[in-house]
Amino acid sequence: MTGAPLSTTRTPRICSADEAVADIADGATIGVSGSGGGILEADAILAAIERRFLETGHPHGITVVHGFGIGDRSTTGLNRLRHPGLLARVIGAHWTWAPGLVELAMNNEIEAYSFPAGVINQLMRETGARRPGLTTRVGLGTYVDPRQAGGRMNDKATEEFVTLVEIDGTEYLHYQPIPLDAAIIRGSQLDQRGGISQRHEAAYLDSFALALAAQGSGGMTLAQVKEAAPERLRPQQVQIPGPLVDRVVIEPEQQQTYAGEYLDSLAGGPYDATIKPDLPADPARQIIARRAAMEVEEDVILNLGFGISAHVTDVLAIDGRLDTVTTIIEQGHYGGVLASGDYFGMSHQSEALISSTDQFDVFASGRIDISALGMAQADRAGNVNVSRVGGRIMGPGGFIDISANAARIVYCGTFTAKGLRVSRRDGKLVIDSEGQIPKFVEEVEEITYSGPTAYADGRTALYVTERAVFELGPDGLVLTEIAPGIDLQRDVLDQMGFQPVIGDLKEMPASLFAEDTTSEGEA
């Protein structure tokens, strides 16, 4: 879709949520902003789409594009669009917050595509600027590469959005632009001149890129805010200018996140001294987080992913080293005290905040010195899978954007899953109950990180578990460390789907096994 933007006035129209969505047509393509934990979730607008569909059957057959996971894993956010017939296609980076959409995809009731979060963010920017898509090396060698699945996640998805191109002898992936009929975004306040302020929000995310994509495609931008500002705001407080917004829904019941109505520290306010590091009680996760933290040197830019890897900052804080590094996450934060679990993506009193779109440009610049990421599966070649587990669509989030650009990756995950229980006794690791699911397999279910591509590009990787550590070598995984008390054959090699290269084998540092605790490890 091309043409003049729908907006013909300088300021948007204030209306109800039902009025805001009334002109979304059957077959429309909609971009939705938001992230896990309720960050920037415009739930009143999404609820209005759901309500209209249930009452009238319209809009039906729409396409939704989203760069982050949006919802509470039950009924809010993108879960509101789970009703059969409402959706025809979903192009998303992170699916797990909306299990209703996952079920539609698994049952081939919709076309399902999954691209990296940064690719979607930047593709929206390129679409809005009316440029011919995005050309990048992000995704090469992974399931997004057209030589593999091209980002198609089920049989119903047949359209090709990604092509392989060569420029000056170097391979790239080209992602086609995706014009938007509507963008759904959220802010804190409506400025008197029609701009949207996100001054009280936990992140900016991709709001501007989505609004731009809608305007550049001749579509409309629908914004939800908590209130109208009582006075004209300073320009630095307005993230989305009024001319890029068409309709505004004022929702007084809007909460900052699922954690509550408003927490000033999440919007850059004073740090709450009661917020303490949250190292997990599970000894397996503790060991992994502590071993990963040993790879972090002073004065580095450290990126963190979801799960065990997010606890690396807890270790650094406990050890008094957190102030010696700069943490950076895809939602746009620099520094601060990172939230974990379902609230990952937020930071208390961060040092700086930029849009996620700009943050992914920072990642692409190579400025990440080291990144700690999760690991659902790893294989002989050093490939890692986090995007499809047990056949179920998860999506990569920003994992591919990060792992394709960071100088060094430390992958964090337990050696096996489902039922693993370990303890530390007399300075040794004891496997009390082995996990039922092996995580080191001959071939990963889906390639989210390509070991061979990374090695060829000169990027290094470490794979840290509670009982063994591997590094990426020219022929794939190389076993370099095992925990004290662990039997190499019984506890490591027999639990793998392949025989790894065994390097100069050492014991993992003894300090990791000094505590006496027992719990379950499932990551």
C-alpha positions in Angstrom: 0.0 0.0 0.0 1.3 3.5 -0.9 -0.1 6.9 -1.0 -0.6 10.0 1.1 -1.0 9.5 4.9 -4.5 9.3 6.2 -3.9 12.0 8.7 -4.9 15.5 7.3 -4.8 17.4 10.6 -2.1 18.6 12.9 -3.6 17.0 16.0 -5.2 13.6 16.5 -8.8 13.0 17.3 -9.6 11.9 20.9 -12.2 9.0 20.8 -13.3 5.9 22.5 -11.5 2.6 21.9 -14.4 1.3 19.9 -14.4 4.4 17.7 -10.6 4.1 17.2 -10.8 0.6 15.7 -14.0 1.1 13.8 -12.2 1.7 10.5 -9.9 -1.3 10.6 -10.9 -3.2 7.5 -11.0 -6.9 6.8 -7.6 -8.1 5.7 -5.8 -5.1 7.2 -2.2 -5.3 8.3 -1.6 -4.0 11.8 1.6 -3.3 13.7 1.4 -3.6 17.5 3.9 -2.3 20.0 4.5 -3.7 23.5 6.7 -6.1 25.4 6.6 -8.7 28.2 5.3 -7.8 31.6 2.8 -5.3 30.2 5.3 -2.8 28.9 3.5 -0.3 26.5 0.6 -2.8 26.1 -2.3 -0.9 24.6 -4.8 -3.4 25.9 -7.9 -1.2 25.7 -7.5 -0.8 21.9 -6.7 -4.6 21.5 -9.8 -5.3 23.6 -11.9 -3.1 21.3 -10.7 -5.1 18.3 -11.7 -8.3 20.0 -15.1 -6.9 21.1 -15.9 -5.7 17.6 -15.0 -9.1 16.0 -17.0 -11.1 18.5 -20.0 -8.8 18.0 -19.8 -8.3 14.2 -17.4 -10.7 12.7 -15.1 -7.8 11.6 -12.4 -7.2 11.1 -11.5 -10.7 9.9 -8.4 -12.1 8.2 -6.1 -9.4 9.4 -2.3 -9.6 9.6 -0.5 -8.7 12.9 3.2 -7.7 13.0 4.9 -7.4 16.4 8.5 -7.1 17.4 8.2 -8.3 21.0 6.0 -10.7 23.1 2.8 -9.0 24.1 0.3 -10.4 26.6 -0.1 -12.1 30.0 0.0 -15.7 28.6 -3.8 -15.8 29.1 -6.3 -13.2 28.0 -4.6 -9.7 27.5 -2.5 -8.2 24.8 -2.3 -10.3 21.6 -4.2 -13.1 23.3 -7.3 -11.0 22.6 -6.8 -11.8 18.9 -6.9 -15.6 19.4 -10.4 -16.1 18.1 -10.6 -18.2 14.9 -11.2 -16.1 11.8 -9.9 -12.8 13.2 -6.3 -13.4 12.1 -5.0 -14.6 8.8 -1.3 -14.1 9.4 1.1 -13.3 12.3 4.6 -12.0 11.8 6.2 -12.0 15.3 9.5 -12.2 17.0 8.4 -13.6 20.4 5.3 -15.7 20.7 5.2 -17.2 24.2 3.3 -14.3 25.8 0.3 -15.2 23.5 -0.3 -18.9 23.7 -3.6 -18.6 22.0 -1.8 -17.4 18.8 0.7 -20.2 19.2 -2.2 -22.7 19.1 -3.6 -21.1 16.0 -0.2 -21.4 14.4 0.4 -25.0 15.5 -3.0 -26.0 14.1 -2.3 -24.3 10.8 -5.3 -21.9 11.3 -3.1 -18.9 10.5 0.1 -18.2 8.5 2.9 -18.0 11.0 6.2 -16.3 10.5 8.9 -15.5 13.0 11.6 -13.0 12.4 14.2 -11.5 14.7 12.9 -8.6 16.9 15.5 -6.2 15.6 14.8 -7.1 12.0 11.1 -6.3 12.6 11.9 -3.0 14.4 14.2 -1.9 11.6 12.0 -3.1 8.9 9.2 -1.0 10.2 11.5 2.0 10.1 12.5 1.2 6.5 8.9 0.7 5.5 7.9 4.0 7.0 10.7 5.8 5.2 9.5 4.2 1.9 12.8 2.4 1.4 12.9 -1.0 -0.3 13.1 -3.2 2.8 16.0 -4.1 5.1 19.3 -5.6 4.0 21.3 -7.2 6.9 23.5 -10.2 7.8 21.2 -10.9 10.8 19.6 -14.3 10.3 22.2 -15.8 8.0 22.7 -19.5 8.8 19.6 -19.6 10.9 16.0 -20.8 10.3 15.3 -17.3 8.9 17.7 -17.9 6.1 15.7 -18.8 2.9 18.0 -21.8 2.4 16.4 -23.1 5.6 12.8 -22.1 6.5 12.9 -18.4 5.6 11.1 -17.6 8.8 8.1 -19.7 7.9 6.9 -21.5 11.1 4.1 -23.7 9.7 2.8 -25.3 6.5 0.2 -22.6 5.9 3.0 -19.9 5.6 4.1 -20.0 2.0 4.9 -16.5 1.1 8.6 -15.5 0.9 9.5 -12.4 2.8 13.3 -13.0 2.9 15.7 -13.4 0.0 19.5 -14.1 -0.1 21.5 -11.4 -1.9 25.2 -10.8 -2.4 26.9 -7.4 -2.3 30.6 -7.0 -3.1 31.0 -10.8 -2.6 29.4 -10.8 0.9 26.1 -12.6 1.6 23.1 -10.7 3.2 19.5 -11.3 3.8 16.9 -8.9 2.3 13.6 -8.5 4.1 10.8 -7.1 2.1 8.9 -4.0 3.4 5.6 -4.7 5.2 3.2 -1.7 4.7 0.8 -1.1 7.7 -2.8 -0.1 7.5 -2.7 0.7 11.2 -0.2 1.0 14.1 -1.2 0.5 17.7 1.0 2.2 20.2 0.9 3.4 23.8 2.1 6.3 25.9 1.6 8.0 29.2 0.1 11.4 28.2 -1.4 13.2 25.3 0.3 16.6 24.8 -1.9 19.6 24.1 -0.5 19.7 20.6 -1.3 16.1 20.0 2.0 14.5 20.7 2.4 11.3 22.7 4.6 11.3 25.7 6.0 8.1 27.1 7.6 9.8 30.1 6.1 7.5 32.7 6.6 4.3 30.7 9.1 1.5 31.3 10.5 1.7 27.7 9.9 3.4 24.4 10.3 0.2 22.3 9.4 0.5 18.6 6.5 3.0 18.9 8.0 5.6 16.7 9.0 3.1 14.0 5.5 1.7 13.9 3.8 5.1 13.8 6.1 6.0 10.9 5.4 2.8 9.1 1.7 3.4 9.3 2.0 7.0 8.1 4.4 6.1 5.3 2.0 3.4 4.1 -1.1 5.6 4.1 -2.4 4.0 7.2 -3.4 5.4 10.6 -1.8 5.4 14.1 -3.9 4.6 17.1 -2.5 5.6 20.4 -3.6 4.7 24.0 -2.6 7.0 26.9 -3.5 7.2 30.5 -4.4 10.9 30.5 -4.2 14.2 28.7 -1.4 16.4 30.0 -2.6 19.4 32.0 0.0 21.6 30.4 2.0 21.7 27.2 4.9 19.3 27.5 8.5 20.1 26.8 9.7 18.7 23.4 12.1 16.3 25.1 9.0 14.7 26.8 7.2 13.9 23.6 8.3 10.7 21.8 5.7 10.6 19.0 4.9 14.0 17.3 1.2 14.8 16.9 1.2 14.7 13.0 2.2 11.0 13.2 -0.9 10.1 15.3 -4.5 9.9 14.1 -6.6 8.8 17.0 -6.0 8.7 20.8 -7.8 6.7 23.4 -7.6 7.9 26.9 -7.7 5.0 29.3 -7.6 6.2 33.0 -7.3 2.6 34.2 -4.1 2.0 32.2 -1.2 0.6 34.3 2.5 1.1 33.8 3.1 -2.7 33.8 1.5 -5.8 35.2 3.3 -5.1 38.4 1.1 -2.1 39.2 -0.1 1.3 38.2 3.2 3.3 38.5 6.7 2.8 39.8 8.8 5.8 39.4 12.1 3.9 39.3 11.0 2.1 36.1 10.6 5.5 34.4 14.1 6.7 35.5 13.1 8.0 39.0 15.0 7.5 42.2 16.4 4.1 42.9 14.5 2.1 45.6 17.2 0.9 47.9 14.9 -2.0 48.9 15.4 -3.6 45.5 18.0 -6.3 46.0 19.8 -8.7 43.7 17.6 -11.8 43.0 19.9 -14.8 42.6 17.8 -17.9 42.2 17.7 -20.5 45.0 18.2 -23.4 42.5 21.9 -24.4 42.8 22.1 -25.4 39.1 21.0 -21.9 38.0 23.3 -20.3 40.6 26.3 -22.3 39.3 25.6 -21.3 35.7 25.0 -17.6 36.5 28.2 -17.5 38.6 30.3 -19.3 36.0 29.0 -17.0 33.2 29.8 -13.9 35.4 33.4 -15.0 35.5 33.6 -14.2 31.8 32.7 -10.6 32.4 35.6 -8.2 32.6 35.7 -4.6 33.8 34.7 -1.7 31.5 32.7 -3.9 29.0 29.3 -3.4 27.5 27.3 -6.4 28.7 24.1 -7.6 27.1 21.8 -9.9 28.9 19.0 -12.2 27.7 16.0 -13.8 29.4 16.2 -16.6 32.0 19.3 -17.8 33.7 21.5 -15.3 31.8 19.6 -12.4 33.3 20.9 -13.4 36.7 24.5 -12.6 35.7 23.9 -9.0 36.9 22.7 -10.4 40.2 26.1 -12.1 40.6 27.9 -9.0 39.6 25.9 -6.9 42.1 26.5 -9.4 44.9 30.3 -9.4 44.1 30.4 -5.5 44.0 31.3 -5.5 40.3 28.1 -4.3 38.7 29.3 -0.7 38.6 32.4 -1.7 36.6 30.3 -2.7 33.5 27.5 -1.1 31.4 24.5 -3.4 31.0 22.4 -3.0 27.8 19.2 -4.8 26.8 17.2 -4.8 23.6 14.3 -2.8 25.0 16.5 0.2 25.1 18.0 0.4 28.6 21.5 1.2 29.6 22.5 0.4 33.2 20.2 0.4 36.2 18.9 -2.6 38.1 17.4 -5.0 35.6 14.2 -6.7 36.4 14.1 -10.5 35.8 11.5 -13.2 35.2 8.2 -12.0 33.6 9.4 -8.4 34.1 12.6 -8.8 32.1 12.9 -5.8 29.8 12.5 -3.2 32.5 15.2 -1.5 34.5 15.1 0.5 37.7 16.7 3.9 37.3 18.5 3.2 34.1 21.3 5.5 33.1 19.9 6.0 29.6 16.9 4.9 27.5 16.6 4.9 23.7 14.1 3.3 21.4 14.5 -0.5 20.8 14.8 0.4 17.1 17.9 2.5 17.8 19.2 -0.1 20.3 19.2 -2.8 17.6 21.3 -0.4 15.5 23.7 -0.2 18.4 23.8 -4.0 18.5 24.5 -4.1 14.7 27.4 -1.7 15.2 29.3 -4.4 17.1 29.3 -2.4 20.4 28.3 -5.4 22.5 31.5 -6.8 24.1 29.9 -9.8 25.7 26.4 -11.2 25.8 24.8 -13.8 28.1 21.9 -15.6 26.5 19.7 -18.6 27.1 20.1 -22.0 25.5 17.3 -24.5 25.0 19.3 -26.9 22.8 22.9 -27.1 21.4 24.3 -29.5 18.9 27.6 -30.9 17.6 28.2 -27.9 15.3 27.7 -25.4 18.0 24.3 -24.4 16.8 21.8 -23.2 19.4 18.0 -23.4 19.4 15.7 -21.2 21.5 13.0 -20.5 18.9 11.2 -23.8 18.7 11.1 -26.3 21.6 9.4 -29.6 21.5 7.8 -28.6 18.2 6.2 -25.5 19.8 6.8 -22.1 18.4 8.6 -19.8 20.8 10.3 -17.2 18.5 13.8 -15.7 18.9 13.0 -12.3 20.3 16.2 -10.3 19.9 18.4 -13.4 20.3 19.4 -13.6 16.6 20.1 -9.8 16.4 22.4 -10.1 19.5 24.1 -13.3 18.7 24.9 -12.2 15.1 26.7 -9.1 16.3 28.2 -9.6 19.8 31.9 -10.2 19.9 31.5 -13.0 22.5 28.5 -15.0 23.6 28.1 -17.0 26.9 25.2 -19.4 26.5 23.6 -20.4 29.8 21.4 -23.4 30.4 21.1 -26.6 32.4 22.7 -29.8 30.9 19.3 -31.6 30.8 15.7 -30.5 31.4 12.5 -31.7 33.0 13.2 -33.3 36.4 16.9 -32.3 36.9 17.8 -32.0 40.5 21.3 -31.2 41.7 23.0 -30.4 45.0 26.5 -29.3 46.2 28.1 -31.4 48.8 31.6 -31.2 50.1 32.7 -29.0 47.3 31.3 -31.3 44.6 28.3 -31.4 42.3 25.9 -34.2 42.8 23.2 -35.2 40.3 20.3 -36.2 42.5 17.9 -36.7 39.7 18.8 -36.6 36.0 16.6 -34.6 33.6 14.5 -36.5 31.2 15.2 -34.3 28.2 18.7 -34.0 26.8 19.7 -30.5 25.6 22.9 -31.4 23.8 21.6 -33.2 20.6 23.0 -34.3 17.3 21.1 -31.6 15.5 19.0 -28.8 17.1 15.3 -28.7 16.2 15.8 -25.3 14.7 18.9 -23.2 14.2 18.5 -19.8 16.0 22.3 -19.4 16.3 24.7 -20.8 13.7 27.9 -22.0 15.2 29.7 -22.3 11.8 28.7 -18.9 10.7 29.8 -17.3 14.0 33.2 -19.1 13.9 33.7 -18.0 10.3 33.0 -14.4 11.3 35.5 -14.6 14.1 33.0 -14.4 17.0 33.6 -16.6 20.0 31.1 -18.5 22.2 31.1 -20.4 25.5 28.3 -22.8 26.5 27.9 -22.9 30.3 26.0 -25.6 32.2 26.0 -26.7 35.8 28.3 -29.6 35.1 30.3 -28.8 32.0 31.5 -26.0 29.9 32.1 -26.0 26.1 33.6 -23.5 23.7 33.0 -23.1 20.0 35.8 -24.5 17.9 36.5 -24.9 14.2 34.7 -28.3 14.2 31.9 -27.4 16.7 31.7 -27.9 20.4 34.8 -28.5 22.4 34.4 -29.8 26.0 36.8 -27.7 28.2 35.6 -28.0 31.8 33.6 -30.4 34.0 32.4 -29.9 37.6 34.2 -31.6 40.5 32.4 -34.8 41.5 31.1 -35.4 38.0 31.8 -38.6 36.1 32.8 -37.6 32.5 31.3 -40.7 30.9 28.1 -41.2 33.0 27.1 -37.6 33.7 28.3 -35.8 30.5 29.0 -38.0 27.5 26.2 -40.5 28.1 23.7 -37.6 28.4 24.7 -36.1 25.0 23.4 -37.0 21.6 26.9 -36.9 20.1 30.6 -37.2 21.1 32.1 -33.8 21.4 35.7 -32.9 20.9 37.4 -33.1 24.3 40.0 -30.3 24.8 42.4 -29.6 27.6 39.9 -30.6 30.2 39.9 -28.7 33.5 37.7 -28.6 36.6 35.2 -25.8 36.8 36.2 -23.3 39.6 35.8 -24.8 43.0 34.2 -21.6 44.4 31.0 -22.5 42.4 30.4 -25.6 44.5 30.9 -24.3 48.0 27.3 -24.0 49.1 25.0 -26.8 50.2 21.6 -26.4 48.7 19.3 -28.7 46.7 16.6 -27.7 44.2 15.2 -28.3 40.7 16.8 -26.9 37.6 14.6 -26.6 34.5 16.2 -24.0 32.2 
